[in-house]
Structure formats: structure tokens, C-alpha cells
Amino acid sequence: MIETVTKASKLHMKQTDSNRSGKHKLSPAVEQQINENLRLLYEQQLQADLPDKLKDLVARLRSEGEPK
């Protein structure tokens, strides 16, 4: 899925650049689909749990920063 969304975002960027020069215009349906795919991708990333290694690092940094 990430690869698909990445390809879609690259296509969107190219077409957006083309829009600025007046060559192409994306249909609202295509823009909506790209936006939805990007939102889903990043929403999943935000929902994902941190790997244990990073959790341990965060815990260690927090405990080191506590006043003694």
C-alpha cells in the first residue's frame, strides 16, 4: 500500500507542477482519491506502535531527565 500511495503522490506532484504551467488538470475525483490514500497512509503510521527498541530508549531518556 505504501508503494501505491507513494506513486500516487509522485504522480500528483508532477501533475500539480503541470497545472501551474497550465498543461494538465486533475479531475476532482482523482484529487480526492489521492488525498484519501495519503490520509490513510499517514493515519496508519500515526496509529502504529513504536518498536520496543524505541520505547526502551524513550523510557531511559525520560528516567535520566528526572530530578534526583
C-alpha positions as CSV (number, residue, x, y, z in Angstrom):
1,M,0.0,0.0,0.0
2,I,2.8,2.4,0.8
3,E,4.3,2.0,-2.6
4,T,0.9,2.6,-4.3
5,V,0.4,5.8,-2.2
6,T,3.9,7.0,-2.9
7,K,3.4,6.5,-6.7
8,A,0.1,8.3,-6.4
9,S,1.7,11.2,-4.5
10,K,4.5,11.5,-7.0
11,L,2.0,11.5,-9.9
12,H,0.0,14.1,-8.0
13,M,3.1,16.3,-7.6
14,K,4.0,16.0,-11.2
15,Q,0.5,16.9,-12.3
16,T,0.4,19.7,-9.8
17,D,3.6,21.1,-11.3
18,S,2.0,20.7,-14.7
19,N,-1.1,22.5,-13.5
20,R,1.0,25.5,-12.6
21,S,2.2,25.7,-16.2
22,G,-1.4,25.2,-17.4
23,K,-0.8,21.9,-19.2
24,H,-3.0,19.4,-17.2
25,K,-5.7,19.5,-14.6
26,L,-6.6,16.6,-12.3
27,S,-10.3,15.7,-12.0
28,P,-11.7,16.3,-8.6
29,A,-12.3,12.6,-8.2
30,V,-8.6,11.8,-8.8
31,E,-7.5,14.5,-6.4
32,Q,-10.0,13.2,-3.8
33,Q,-8.6,9.6,-4.2
34,I,-5.0,10.8,-3.8
35,N,-5.9,12.8,-0.8
36,E,-7.7,9.9,0.8
37,N,-4.9,7.5,0.1
38,L,-2.3,9.8,1.6
39,R,-4.5,10.4,4.7
40,L,-4.9,6.7,5.2
41,L,-1.2,6.1,4.8
42,Y,-0.2,8.7,7.4
43,E,-3.1,7.8,9.7
44,Q,-1.8,4.2,9.8
45,Q,1.7,5.4,10.6
46,L,0.4,7.6,13.4
47,Q,-1.6,4.7,14.9
48,A,1.4,2.3,14.7
49,D,3.1,1.3,17.9
50,L,6.7,2.2,18.4
51,P,9.2,-0.6,18.2
52,D,10.3,-2.0,21.5
53,K,13.8,-0.6,21.0
54,L,12.5,3.0,20.7
55,K,10.1,2.5,23.6
56,D,13.1,1.5,25.7
57,L,15.1,4.5,24.6
58,V,12.3,6.9,25.4
59,A,11.8,5.3,28.8
60,R,15.6,5.6,29.5
61,L,15.7,9.2,28.4
62,R,12.7,10.1,30.5
63,S,14.2,8.5,33.6
64,E,17.6,10.2,33.0
65,G,15.8,13.6,32.8
66,E,14.0,13.2,36.1
67,P,15.3,15.3,39.0
68,K,17.3,13.3,41.6
